[in-house]
Structure formats: structure tokens, C-alpha cells
Amino acid sequence: MRTYLVFIRCDLGKTYEVAAKLAEIEQAPHVHSVSGEYDLFAMFNLDDDADVGRFITDVVQTIPGIAATQTIVCFNPFTNDKGLPNG
């Protein structure tokens, strides 16, 4: 499983509608409103062999009201119970 973080800019007045649609996506455990250049932040967990480009363009960017996205690939999780050397 690989995690992707996606920052989403919405059309004016569409943030809540877009957030509701994103929250319906099975692979999206977290959707948050944020301040700054983007309106929303969504986390997606996809299978290791999933084509993230297709997922973003075919699933995320087809939601009405999305104006732009920025996708960040996550590498290693660092938590108290895993991901740390000797941990």
C-alpha cells in the first residue's frame, strides 16, 4: 500500500461539495479543509501496483468543482510503533 497526499484547489463556492465527494472515495481515509493556496487536503491509500496518474485524473480530477491538484508521493511513515530504525 502506498500513500499519496493531494492538495486540491476548488472553484469558488464549491469546496464543501468537492469535499463531500472526496470523502465518498473508498481509498480516501482523510479529507481536510486547509488554508492557503489550496482549499482541501486529501490522503489516498492505493495498492502498490496502482497507477496513481490514472487514479488522480480518472477519479479525483473528474469531480465537478476541482480546479487544480498537486500530488505528493509518500515514502516512509515515521511513527512511534513503526518506521523508525531499531523501533
Phi and psi restraints in degrees (range 20) as a CNS / XPLOR table:
assign (resid 1 and name C) (resid 2 and name N)
       (resid 2 and name CA) (resid 2 and name C) 1.0 -123.3 20.0 2
assign (resid 2 and name N) (resid 2 and name CA)
       (resid 2 and name C) (resid 3 and name N) 1.0 142.7 20.0 2
assign (resid 2 and name C) (resid 3 and name N)
       (resid 3 and name CA) (resid 3 and name C) 1.0 -104.9 20.0 2
assign (resid 3 and name N) (resid 3 and name CA)
       (resid 3 and name C) (resid 4 and name N) 1.0 138.0 20.0 2
assign (resid 3 and name C) (resid 4 and name N)
       (resid 4 and name CA) (resid 4 and name C) 1.0 -125.9 20.0 2
assign (resid 4 and name N) (resid 4 and name CA)
       (resid 4 and name C) (resid 5 and name N) 1.0 137.1 20.0 2
assign (resid 4 and name C) (resid 5 and name N)
       (resid 5 and name CA) (resid 5 and name C) 1.0 -105.7 20.0 2
assign (resid 5 and name N) (resid 5 and name CA)
       (resid 5 and name C) (resid 6 and name N) 1.0 132.2 20.0 2
assign (resid 5 and name C) (resid 6 and name N)
       (resid 6 and name CA) (resid 6 and name C) 1.0 -127.3 20.0 2
assign (resid 6 and name N) (resid 6 and name CA)
       (resid 6 and name C) (resid 7 and name N) 1.0 122.0 20.0 2
assign (resid 6 and name C) (resid 7 and name N)
       (resid 7 and name CA) (resid 7 and name C) 1.0 -91.8 20.0 2
assign (resid 7 and name N) (resid 7 and name CA)
       (resid 7 and name C) (resid 8 and name N) 1.0 136.1 20.0 2
assign (resid 7 and name C) (resid 8 and name N)
       (resid 8 and name CA) (resid 8 and name C) 1.0 -128.3 20.0 2
assign (resid 8 and name N) (resid 8 and name CA)
       (resid 8 and name C) (resid 9 and name N) 1.0 127.5 20.0 2
assign (resid 8 and name C) (resid 9 and name N)
       (resid 9 and name CA) (resid 9 and name C) 1.0 -99.8 20.0 2
assign (resid 9 and name N) (resid 9 and name CA)
       (resid 9 and name C) (resid 10 and name N) 1.0 130.1 20.0 2
assign (resid 9 and name C) (resid 10 and name N)
       (resid 10 and name CA) (resid 10 and name C) 1.0 -106.5 20.0 2
assign (resid 10 and name N) (resid 10 and name CA)
       (resid 10 and name C) (resid 11 and name N) 1.0 156.3 20.0 2
assign (resid 10 and name C) (resid 11 and name N)
       (resid 11 and name CA) (resid 11 and name C) 1.0 -63.7 20.0 2
assign (resid 11 and name N) (resid 11 and name CA)
       (resid 11 and name C) (resid 12 and name N) 1.0 150.9 20.0 2
assign (resid 11 and name C) (resid 12 and name N)
       (resid 12 and name CA) (resid 12 and name C) 1.0 -53.8 20.0 2
assign (resid 12 and name N) (resid 12 and name CA)
       (resid 12 and name C) (resid 13 and name N) 1.0 131.0 20.0 2
assign (resid 12 and name C) (resid 13 and name N)
       (resid 13 and name CA) (resid 13 and name C) 1.0 79.7 20.0 2
assign (resid 13 and name N) (resid 13 and name CA)
       (resid 13 and name C) (resid 14 and name N) 1.0 5.7 20.0 2
assign (resid 13 and name C) (resid 14 and name N)
       (resid 14 and name CA) (resid 14 and name C) 1.0 -112.1 20.0 2
assign (resid 14 and name N) (resid 14 and name CA)
       (resid 14 and name C) (resid 15 and name N) 1.0 1.2 20.0 2
assign (resid 14 and name C) (resid 15 and name N)
       (resid 15 and name CA) (resid 15 and name C) 1.0 -57.9 20.0 2
assign (resid 15 and name N) (resid 15 and name CA)
       (resid 15 and name C) (resid 16 and name N) 1.0 -46.8 20.0 2
assign (resid 15 and name C) (resid 16 and name N)
       (resid 16 and name CA) (resid 16 and name C) 1.0 -67.8 20.0 2
assign (resid 16 and name N) (resid 16 and name CA)
       (resid 16 and name C) (resid 17 and name N) 1.0 -37.4 20.0 2
assign (resid 16 and name C) (resid 17 and name N)
       (resid 17 and name CA) (resid 17 and name C) 1.0 -65.3 20.0 2
assign (resid 17 and name N) (resid 17 and name CA)
       (resid 17 and name C) (resid 18 and name N) 1.0 -44.4 20.0 2
assign (resid 17 and name C) (resid 18 and name N)
       (resid 18 and name CA) (resid 18 and name C) 1.0 -63.7 20.0 2
assign (resid 18 and name N) (resid 18 and name CA)
       (resid 18 and name C) (resid 19 and name N) 1.0 -44.4 20.0 2
assign (resid 18 and name C) (resid 19 and name N)
       (resid 19 and name CA) (resid 19 and name C) 1.0 -59.6 20.0 2
assign (resid 19 and name N) (resid 19 and name CA)
       (resid 19 and name C) (resid 20 and name N) 1.0 -41.5 20.0 2
assign (resid 19 and name C) (resid 20 and name N)
       (resid 20 and name CA) (resid 20 and name C) 1.0 -62.7 20.0 2
assign (resid 20 and name N) (resid 20 and name CA)
       (resid 20 and name C) (resid 21 and name N) 1.0 -41.3 20.0 2
assign (resid 20 and name C) (resid 21 and name N)
       (resid 21 and name CA) (resid 21 and name C) 1.0 -67.5 20.0 2
assign (resid 21 and name N) (resid 21 and name CA)
       (resid 21 and name C) (resid 22 and name N) 1.0 -41.8 20.0 2
assign (resid 21 and name C) (resid 22 and name N)
       (resid 22 and name CA) (resid 22 and name C) 1.0 -62.1 20.0 2
assign (resid 22 and name N) (resid 22 and name CA)
       (resid 22 and name C) (resid 23 and name N) 1.0 -39.6 20.0 2
assign (resid 22 and name C) (resid 23 and name N)
       (resid 23 and name CA) (resid 23 and name C) 1.0 -65.1 20.0 2
assign (resid 23 and name N) (resid 23 and name CA)
       (resid 23 and name C) (resid 24 and name N) 1.0 -19.8 20.0 2
assign (resid 23 and name C) (resid 24 and name N)
       (resid 24 and name CA) (resid 24 and name C) 1.0 -78.6 20.0 2
assign (resid 24 and name N) (resid 24 and name CA)
       (resid 24 and name C) (resid 25 and name N) 1.0 -15.3 20.0 2
assign (resid 24 and name C) (resid 25 and name N)
       (resid 25 and name CA) (resid 25 and name C) 1.0 -75.0 20.0 2
assign (resid 25 and name N) (resid 25 and name CA)
       (resid 25 and name C) (resid 26 and name N) 1.0 124.9 20.0 2
assign (resid 25 and name C) (resid 26 and name N)
       (resid 26 and name CA) (resid 26 and name C) 1.0 -55.5 20.0 2
assign (resid 26 and name N) (resid 26 and name CA)
       (resid 26 and name C) (resid 27 and name N) 1.0 -36.6 20.0 2
assign (resid 26 and name C) (resid 27 and name N)
       (resid 27 and name CA) (resid 27 and name C) 1.0 -81.5 20.0 2
assign (resid 27 and name N) (resid 27 and name CA)
       (resid 27 and name C) (resid 28 and name N) 1.0 3.2 20.0 2
assign (resid 27 and name C) (resid 28 and name N)
       (resid 28 and name CA) (resid 28 and name C) 1.0 -109.7 20.0 2
assign (resid 28 and name N) (resid 28 and name CA)
       (resid 28 and name C) (resid 29 and name N) 1.0 91.3 20.0 2
assign (resid 28 and name C) (resid 29 and name N)
       (resid 29 and name CA) (resid 29 and name C) 1.0 -74.5 20.0 2
assign (resid 29 and name N) (resid 29 and name CA)
       (resid 29 and name C) (resid 30 and name N) 1.0 -20.7 20.0 2
assign (resid 29 and name C) (resid 30 and name N)
       (resid 30 and name CA) (resid 30 and name C) 1.0 -138.9 20.0 2
assign (resid 30 and name N) (resid 30 and name CA)
       (resid 30 and name C) (resid 31 and name N) 1.0 131.9 20.0 2
assign (resid 30 and name C) (resid 31 and name N)
       (resid 31 and name CA) (resid 31 and name C) 1.0 -136.0 20.0 2
assign (resid 31 and name N) (resid 31 and name CA)
       (resid 31 and name C) (resid 32 and name N) 1.0 124.9 20.0 2
assign (resid 31 and name C) (resid 32 and name N)
       (resid 32 and name CA) (resid 32 and name C) 1.0 -129.2 20.0 2
assign (resid 32 and name N) (resid 32 and name CA)
       (resid 32 and name C) (resid 33 and name N) 1.0 146.1 20.0 2
assign (resid 32 and name C) (resid 33 and name N)
       (resid 33 and name CA) (resid 33 and name C) 1.0 -82.4 20.0 2
assign (resid 33 and name N) (resid 33 and name CA)
       (resid 33 and name C) (resid 34 and name N) 1.0 145.1 20.0 2
assign (resid 33 and name C) (resid 34 and name N)
       (resid 34 and name CA) (resid 34 and name C) 1.0 -137.4 20.0 2
assign (resid 34 and name N) (resid 34 and name CA)
       (resid 34 and name C) (resid 35 and name N) 1.0 164.3 20.0 2
assign (resid 34 and name C) (resid 35 and name N)
       (resid 35 and name CA) (resid 35 and name C) 1.0 -102.5 20.0 2
assign (resid 35 and name N) (resid 35 and name CA)
       (resid 35 and name C) (resid 36 and name N) 1.0 162.2 20.0 2
assign (resid 35 and name C) (resid 36 and name N)
       (resid 36 and name CA) (resid 36 and name C) 1.0 108.9 20.0 2
assign (resid 36 and name N) (resid 36 and name CA)
       (resid 36 and name C) (resid 37 and name N) 1.0 -148.1 20.0 2
assign (resid 36 and name C) (resid 37 and name N)
       (resid 37 and name CA) (resid 37 and name C) 1.0 -65.3 20.0 2
assign (resid 37 and name N) (resid 37 and name CA)
       (resid 37 and name C) (resid 38 and name N) 1.0 -29.3 20.0 2
assign (resid 37 and name C) (resid 38 and name N)
       (resid 38 and name CA) (resid 38 and name C) 1.0 -113.2 20.0 2
assign (resid 38 and name N) (resid 38 and name CA)
       (resid 38 and name C) (resid 39 and name N) 1.0 161.0 20.0 2
assign (resid 38 and name C) (resid 39 and name N)
       (resid 39 and name CA) (resid 39 and name C) 1.0 -98.7 20.0 2
assign (resid 39 and name N) (resid 39 and name CA)
       (resid 39 and name C) (resid 40 and name N) 1.0 -32.4 20.0 2
assign (resid 39 and name C) (resid 40 and name N)
       (resid 40 and name CA) (resid 40 and name C) 1.0 -134.2 20.0 2
assign (resid 40 and name N) (resid 40 and name CA)
       (resid 40 and name C) (resid 41 and name N) 1.0 155.6 20.0 2
assign (resid 40 and name C) (resid 41 and name N)
       (resid 41 and name CA) (resid 41 and name C) 1.0 -128.4 20.0 2
assign (resid 41 and name N) (resid 41 and name CA)
       (resid 41 and name C) (resid 42 and name N) 1.0 127.8 20.0 2
assign (resid 41 and name C) (resid 42 and name N)
       (resid 42 and name CA) (resid 42 and name C) 1.0 -129.1 20.0 2
assign (resid 42 and name N) (resid 42 and name CA)
       (resid 42 and name C) (resid 43 and name N) 1.0 141.7 20.0 2
assign (resid 42 and name C) (resid 43 and name N)
       (resid 43 and name CA) (resid 43 and name C) 1.0 -107.1 20.0 2
assign (resid 43 and name N) (resid 43 and name CA)
       (resid 43 and name C) (resid 44 and name N) 1.0 133.8 20.0 2
assign (resid 43 and name C) (resid 44 and name N)
       (resid 44 and name CA) (resid 44 and name C) 1.0 -124.6 20.0 2
assign (resid 44 and name N) (resid 44 and name CA)
       (resid 44 and name C) (resid 45 and name N) 1.0 133.5 20.0 2
assign (resid 44 and name C) (resid 45 and name N)
       (resid 45 and name CA) (resid 45 and name C) 1.0 -107.8 20.0 2
assign (resid 45 and name N) (resid 45 and name CA)
       (resid 45 and name C) (resid 46 and name N) 1.0 114.8 20.0 2
assign (resid 45 and name C) (resid 46 and name N)
       (resid 46 and name CA) (resid 46 and name C) 1.0 -119.4 20.0 2
assign (resid 46 and name N) (resid 46 and name CA)
       (resid 46 and name C) (resid 47 and name N) 1.0 153.2 20.0 2
assign (resid 46 and name C) (resid 47 and name N)
       (resid 47 and name CA) (resid 47 and name C) 1.0 -59.0 20.0 2
assign (resid 47 and name N) (resid 47 and name CA)
       (resid 47 and name C) (resid 48 and name N) 1.0 150.9 20.0 2
assign (resid 47 and name C) (resid 48 and name N)
       (resid 48 and name CA) (resid 48 and name C) 1.0 -55.2 20.0 2
assign (resid 48 and name N) (resid 48 and name CA)
       (resid 48 and name C) (resid 49 and name N) 1.0 -33.9 20.0 2
assign (resid 48 and name C) (resid 49 and name N)
       (resid 49 and name CA) (resid 49 and name C) 1.0 -93.0 20.0 2
assign (resid 49 and name N) (resid 49 and name CA)
       (resid 49 and name C) (resid 50 and name N) 1.0 4.8 20.0 2
assign (resid 49 and name C) (resid 50 and name N)
       (resid 50 and name CA) (resid 50 and name C) 1.0 -69.6 20.0 2
assign (resid 50 and name N) (resid 50 and name CA)
       (resid 50 and name C) (resid 51 and name N) 1.0 145.7 20.0 2
assign (resid 50 and name C) (resid 51 and name N)
       (resid 51 and name CA) (resid 51 and name C) 1.0 -87.9 20.0 2
assign (resid 51 and name N) (resid 51 and name CA)
       (resid 51 and name C) (resid 52 and name N) 1.0 99.2 20.0 2
assign (resid 51 and name C) (resid 52 and name N)
       (resid 52 and name CA) (resid 52 and name C) 1.0 -61.7 20.0 2
assign (resid 52 and name N) (resid 52 and name CA)
       (resid 52 and name C) (resid 53 and name N) 1.0 -35.8 20.0 2
assign (resid 52 and name C) (resid 53 and name N)
       (resid 53 and name CA) (resid 53 and name C) 1.0 -60.1 20.0 2
assign (resid 53 and name N) (resid 53 and name CA)
       (resid 53 and name C) (resid 54 and name N) 1.0 -45.2 20.0 2
assign (resid 53 and name C) (resid 54 and name N)
       (resid 54 and name CA) (resid 54 and name C) 1.0 -65.0 20.0 2
assign (resid 54 and name N) (resid 54 and name CA)
       (resid 54 and name C) (resid 55 and name N) 1.0 -41.9 20.0 2
assign (resid 54 and name C) (resid 55 and name N)
       (resid 55 and name CA) (resid 55 and name C) 1.0 -60.6 20.0 2
assign (resid 55 and name N) (resid 55 and name CA)
       (resid 55 and name C) (resid 56 and name N) 1.0 -47.1 20.0 2
assign (resid 55 and name C) (resid 56 and name N)
       (resid 56 and name CA) (resid 56 and name C) 1.0 -65.1 20.0 2
assign (resid 56 and name N) (resid 56 and name CA)
       (resid 56 and name C) (resid 57 and name N) 1.0 -46.9 20.0 2
assign (resid 56 and name C) (resid 57 and name N)
       (resid 57 and name CA) (resid 57 and name C) 1.0 -74.6 20.0 2
assign (resid 57 and name N) (resid 57 and name CA)
       (resid 57 and name C) (resid 58 and name N) 1.0 -36.0 20.0 2
assign (resid 57 and name C) (resid 58 and name N)
       (resid 58 and name CA) (resid 58 and name C) 1.0 -88.8 20.0 2
assign (resid 58 and name N) (resid 58 and name CA)
       (resid 58 and name C) (resid 59 and name N) 1.0 -28.6 20.0 2
assign (resid 58 and name C) (resid 59 and name N)
       (resid 59 and name CA) (resid 59 and name C) 1.0 -106.3 20.0 2
assign (resid 59 and name N) (resid 59 and name CA)
       (resid 59 and name C) (resid 60 and name N) 1.0 -53.3 20.0 2
assign (resid 59 and name C) (resid 60 and name N)
       (resid 60 and name CA) (resid 60 and name C) 1.0 -76.9 20.0 2
assign (resid 60 and name N) (resid 60 and name CA)
       (resid 60 and name C) (resid 61 and name N) 1.0 -54.9 20.0 2
assign (resid 60 and name C) (resid 61 and name N)
       (resid 61 and name CA) (resid 61 and name C) 1.0 -70.6 20.0 2
assign (resid 61 and name N) (resid 61 and name CA)
       (resid 61 and name C) (resid 62 and name N) 1.0 -9.2 20.0 2
assign (resid 61 and name C) (resid 62 and name N)
       (resid 62 and name CA) (resid 62 and name C) 1.0 -86.4 20.0 2
assign (resid 62 and name N) (resid 62 and name CA)
       (resid 62 and name C) (resid 63 and name N) 1.0 -5.3 20.0 2
assign (resid 62 and name C) (resid 63 and name N)
       (resid 63 and name CA) (resid 63 and name C) 1.0 -70.6 20.0 2
assign (resid 63 and name N) (resid 63 and name CA)
       (resid 63 and name C) (resid 64 and name N) 1.0 124.9 20.0 2
assign (resid 63 and name C) (resid 64 and name N)
       (resid 64 and name CA) (resid 64 and name C) 1.0 -59.3 20.0 2
assign (resid 64 and name N) (resid 64 and name CA)
       (resid 64 and name C) (resid 65 and name N) 1.0 135.7 20.0 2
assign (resid 64 and name C) (resid 65 and name N)
       (resid 65 and name CA) (resid 65 and name C) 1.0 102.3 20.0 2
assign (resid 65 and name N) (resid 65 and name CA)
       (resid 65 and name C) (resid 66 and name N) 1.0 -8.1 20.0 2
assign (resid 65 and name C) (resid 66 and name N)
       (resid 66 and name CA) (resid 66 and name C) 1.0 -86.7 20.0 2
assign (resid 66 and name N) (resid 66 and name CA)
       (resid 66 and name C) (resid 67 and name N) 1.0 125.2 20.0 2
assign (resid 66 and name C) (resid 67 and name N)
       (resid 67 and name CA) (resid 67 and name C) 1.0 -98.0 20.0 2
assign (resid 67 and name N) (resid 67 and name CA)
       (resid 67 and name C) (resid 68 and name N) 1.0 -33.9 20.0 2
assign (resid 67 and name C) (resid 68 and name N)
       (resid 68 and name CA) (resid 68 and name C) 1.0 -162.0 20.0 2
assign (resid 68 and name N) (resid 68 and name CA)
       (resid 68 and name C) (resid 69 and name N) 1.0 154.6 20.0 2
assign (resid 68 and name C) (resid 69 and name N)
       (resid 69 and name CA) (resid 69 and name C) 1.0 -135.2 20.0 2
assign (resid 69 and name N) (resid 69 and name CA)
       (resid 69 and name C) (resid 70 and name N) 1.0 155.7 20.0 2
assign (resid 69 and name C) (resid 70 and name N)
       (resid 70 and name CA) (resid 70 and name C) 1.0 -134.3 20.0 2
assign (resid 70 and name N) (resid 70 and name CA)
       (resid 70 and name C) (resid 71 and name N) 1.0 121.2 20.0 2
assign (resid 70 and name C) (resid 71 and name N)
       (resid 71 and name CA) (resid 71 and name C) 1.0 -104.2 20.0 2
assign (resid 71 and name N) (resid 71 and name CA)
       (resid 71 and name C) (resid 72 and name N) 1.0 134.9 20.0 2
assign (resid 71 and name C) (resid 72 and name N)
       (resid 72 and name CA) (resid 72 and name C) 1.0 -120.9 20.0 2
assign (resid 72 and name N) (resid 72 and name CA)
       (resid 72 and name C) (resid 73 and name N) 1.0 128.1 20.0 2
assign (resid 72 and name C) (resid 73 and name N)
       (resid 73 and name CA) (resid 73 and name C) 1.0 -86.0 20.0 2
assign (resid 73 and name N) (resid 73 and name CA)
       (resid 73 and name C) (resid 74 and name N) 1.0 130.1 20.0 2
assign (resid 73 and name C) (resid 74 and name N)
       (resid 74 and name CA) (resid 74 and name C) 1.0 -94.5 20.0 2
assign (resid 74 and name N) (resid 74 and name CA)
       (resid 74 and name C) (resid 75 and name N) 1.0 141.1 20.0 2
assign (resid 74 and name C) (resid 75 and name N)
       (resid 75 and name CA) (resid 75 and name C) 1.0 -102.0 20.0 2
assign (resid 75 and name N) (resid 75 and name CA)
       (resid 75 and name C) (resid 76 and name N) 1.0 -85.4 20.0 2
assign (resid 75 and name C) (resid 76 and name N)
       (resid 76 and name CA) (resid 76 and name C) 1.0 -110.1 20.0 2
assign (resid 76 and name N) (resid 76 and name CA)
       (resid 76 and name C) (resid 77 and name N) 1.0 132.8 20.0 2
assign (resid 76 and name C) (resid 77 and name N)
       (resid 77 and name CA) (resid 77 and name C) 1.0 -80.7 20.0 2
assign (resid 77 and name N) (resid 77 and name CA)
       (resid 77 and name C) (resid 78 and name N) 1.0 139.3 20.0 2
assign (resid 77 and name C) (resid 78 and name N)
       (resid 78 and name CA) (resid 78 and name C) 1.0 -119.2 20.0 2
assign (resid 78 and name N) (resid 78 and name CA)
       (resid 78 and name C) (resid 79 and name N) 1.0 105.6 20.0 2
assign (resid 78 and name C) (resid 79 and name N)
       (resid 79 and name CA) (resid 79 and name C) 1.0 -132.7 20.0 2
assign (resid 79 and name N) (resid 79 and name CA)
       (resid 79 and name C) (resid 80 and name N) 1.0 172.1 20.0 2
assign (resid 79 and name C) (resid 80 and name N)
       (resid 80 and name CA) (resid 80 and name C) 1.0 -67.1 20.0 2
assign (resid 80 and name N) (resid 80 and name CA)
       (resid 80 and name C) (resid 81 and name N) 1.0 -24.2 20.0 2
assign (resid 80 and name C) (resid 81 and name N)
       (resid 81 and name CA) (resid 81 and name C) 1.0 -105.9 20.0 2
assign (resid 81 and name N) (resid 81 and name CA)
       (resid 81 and name C) (resid 82 and name N) 1.0 -6.7 20.0 2
assign (resid 81 and name C) (resid 82 and name N)
       (resid 82 and name CA) (resid 82 and name C) 1.0 -163.3 20.0 2
assign (resid 82 and name N) (resid 82 and name CA)
       (resid 82 and name C) (resid 83 and name N) 1.0 162.8 20.0 2
assign (resid 82 and name C) (resid 83 and name N)
       (resid 83 and name CA) (resid 83 and name C) 1.0 90.3 20.0 2
assign (resid 83 and name N) (resid 83 and name CA)
       (resid 83 and name C) (resid 84 and name N) 1.0 -17.6 20.0 2
assign (resid 83 and name C) (resid 84 and name N)
       (resid 84 and name CA) (resid 84 and name C) 1.0 -95.5 20.0 2
assign (resid 84 and name N) (resid 84 and name CA)
       (resid 84 and name C) (resid 85 and name N) 1.0 141.8 20.0 2
assign (resid 84 and name C) (resid 85 and name N)
       (resid 85 and name CA) (resid 85 and name C) 1.0 -57.7 20.0 2
assign (resid 85 and name N) (resid 85 and name CA)
       (resid 85 and name C) (resid 86 and name N) 1.0 139.4 20.0 2
assign (resid 85 and name C) (resid 86 and name N)
       (resid 86 and name CA) (resid 86 and name C) 1.0 59.4 20.0 2
assign (resid 86 and name N) (resid 86 and name CA)
       (resid 86 and name C) (resid 87 and name N) 1.0 23.8 20.0 2
